[in-house]
C-alpha cells in the first residue's frame, strides 16, 4: 500500500513482509535516502510509525478500500473479516513507514 498525501508531501508505505523485508531494513539503517517513484527520484526521510498509528491508518484504508485491505491482510498472513477491529489489529502488526519529501510524484505528473 502506498498513499501520497499532496499537502504534506509524504508517502505512507506498508511492509507486507514485515520488518525482515530488505527495503524496510535498508530504511532502518539509512532513513535518509533517494527512492524512485515512476521515473522521478525524491530525497526522503523515513519516519517509522508506531503500531497505534498503523492501526488508525489501516482503519481508514480499510473503510476506503475494503478489498485491497483484505488482500493486504491475506498477503501478510493476517486474518481479516473486513471489520474495524480486524483492520486495526492488522495495522498494529504491519510496519508502516512515512516517507517525507519536498515533492509528490502525482503532483509533478499533474503539471506535465
GICOR-V768638 format. One record per residue. N is the residue number from 1. PHI is phi in radians with two decimals (* if undefined). PSI is psi as a letter, one per 40 degrees, with the letter a starting at -180 (* if undefined). NEAR is the number of other ideal C-beta (glycine too) atoms within 8 Angstrom. Layout:
{{N/PHI/PSI/NEAR} {N/PHI/PSI/NEAR}}
This chain:
{{1/*/h/8} {2/-2.29/h/6} {3/-2.19/h/7} {4/-1.89/h/9} {5/-1.81/h/10} {6/-0.97/d/8} {7/-1.13/d/4} {8/-1.61/e/6} {9/0.96/f/10} {10/-2.31/i/11} {11/-2.12/h/13} {12/-1.97/h/14} {13/-2.17/i/9} {14/-1.96/i/11} {15/-1.68/g/13} {16/-1.06/d/9} {17/-1.59/e/7} {18/1.38/a/11} {19/-1.06/d/8} {20/-1.25/e/6} {21/-1.00/h/10} {22/-0.97/d/5} {23/-1.11/d/7} {24/-1.18/d/14} {25/-1.10/d/10} {26/-1.07/d/9} {27/-1.16/d/12} {28/-1.06/d/8} {29/-1.34/d/5} {30/-2.46/g/6} {31/-1.19/e/8} {32/-1.72/h/7} {33/-2.66/a/10} {34/-2.30/g/7} {35/-1.37/i/8} {36/-1.91/h/8} {37/-2.01/h/7} {38/1.15/b/6} {39/-1.86/e/3} {40/-2.03/i/8} {41/-1.80/i/6} {42/-2.41/h/13} {43/-1.29/h/8} {44/-2.34/i/12} {45/-2.14/h/8} {46/-1.47/h/12} {47/-2.09/h/9} {48/-1.54/h/8} {49/-1.47/i/12} {50/-1.22/i/5} {51/-0.94/d/9} {52/-1.18/d/7} {53/-1.16/d/9} {54/-1.10/d/16} {55/-1.08/d/13} {56/-1.14/d/10} {57/-1.10/d/12} {58/-1.16/d/14} {59/-1.07/d/12} {60/-1.16/d/8} {61/-1.10/d/13} {62/-1.09/d/12} {63/-1.22/d/8} {64/-1.42/d/5} {65/-2.34/g/7} {66/-1.04/d/8} {67/-1.16/d/6} {68/-1.12/d/9} {69/-1.12/d/15} {70/-1.13/d/10} {71/-1.13/d/8} {72/-1.07/d/13} {73/-1.08/d/12} {74/-1.09/d/9} {75/-1.06/d/7} {76/-1.48/e/12} {77/1.04/f/4} {78/-2.02/i/10} {79/-1.21/i/6} {80/-2.65/h/11} {81/-1.88/e/5} {82/1.51/e/9} {83/-1.40/i/6} {84/-1.08/d/8} {85/-1.06/d/6} {86/-1.15/d/12} {87/-1.09/d/17} {88/-1.14/d/12} {89/-1.10/d/11} {90/-1.11/d/15} {91/-1.09/d/15} {92/-1.30/d/10} {93/-1.52/d/10} {94/-1.53/h/15} {95/-1.25/h/11} {96/-1.99/i/14} {97/-2.27/h/14} {98/-1.79/h/10} {99/-1.74/h/14} {100/-1.79/h/10} {101/-2.44/i/12} {102/-1.51/e/5} {103/-2.59/i/8} {104/-2.05/h/12} {105/-1.07/d/11} {106/-1.15/d/8} {107/-1.13/d/9} {108/-1.17/d/10} {109/-1.16/d/8} {110/-1.09/d/6} {111/-1.34/d/5} {112/-1.24/*/4}}
